[in-house]
Amino acid sequence: MDDSGPERRKAGNETRGTLGALVENRVRGPERERRGRTHDAESARRAILDAAEEVFAEHGFDGARVDAIAAIAGYNKSLIFQYFGDKLNLYAEVLRRADRQGTEVQAQVFAILLEDPTITTDAHKFRGLLEIGMNLAFEYLEKNPRILRIITWEQAEGWQSWKKTAGQMNMEDIAQFRVLCSKAQEAGLLRPGADPLLLLLMAEQMYMSYLTSLPLYEMVLPADQASSPETLARVKEHIIEFLIHGILNDPAPKKEQNSP
């Protein structure tokens, strides 16, 4: 009896398996290659943006050199120009990335609002929302010192480079904040004539100024431990109180009950 049948079937299965793998590789190979190229491009862009953020923070826009960015990123200048066009567009993308990160932080605040629409009509809840929002904004500044240095450079140079890129920024969060404050204004929570957005920007600038002036405070007020977590928390609390008292109406005084 010929028992070679199972062997032939096994060999046939192996052949079909090999051919199937070849066909699959032929079909999926280009797909994997495209995914690999996409992944490599994303990694390259991220490395270039990280390097650009570092160099712009260290030297400002005018002092930054694309050669230095390329050296830190580990890619040549031609690839930087291929991805971003020129130095200004690269700078704009660094700022847009920071803006997106800031928008994600602010989205946490608006998520709270969506869960409880009564916040804009309740003074206690609205105060709590402002406190949460400002603390998140301050924490973002603490965790992103290079963005803080870029902003400091812009202040020193009259915001000239920022002006050229401002039209590319996402302003939706500002519009959302204005709608939020408009509802609170209608509910009588805000001081008449107060500009909440202006006060918010002033409060952020106050904390930015404190963070960038830490070396000065540590020299002038060494006993205060200006950069300690406790002092930073106290400074944030003071600034938030400044903001809240500038925005919110004073609570109505309680009526005294007449003695019997």
Secondary structure, DSSP 4 states (H G I P E B T S, - for coil): ----HHHHHHHHHHHHHHHHHHHHHHHHHHHHHHHHHHHHHHHHHHHHHHHHHHHHHHHHHHH--HHHHHHHHTS-HHHHHHHHSSHHHHHHHHHHHHHHHHHHHHHHHHHHHHH-GGGGG-HHHHHHHHHHHHHHHHHHHHH-HHHHHHHHHHHHTTTHHHHHHGGGS--HHHHHHHHHHHHHHHTT-BPTT--HHHHHHHHHHHHHHHHHTHHHHHHH-GGG-TTSHHHHHHHHHHHHHHHHHHHBPPPPPPPPPPP-
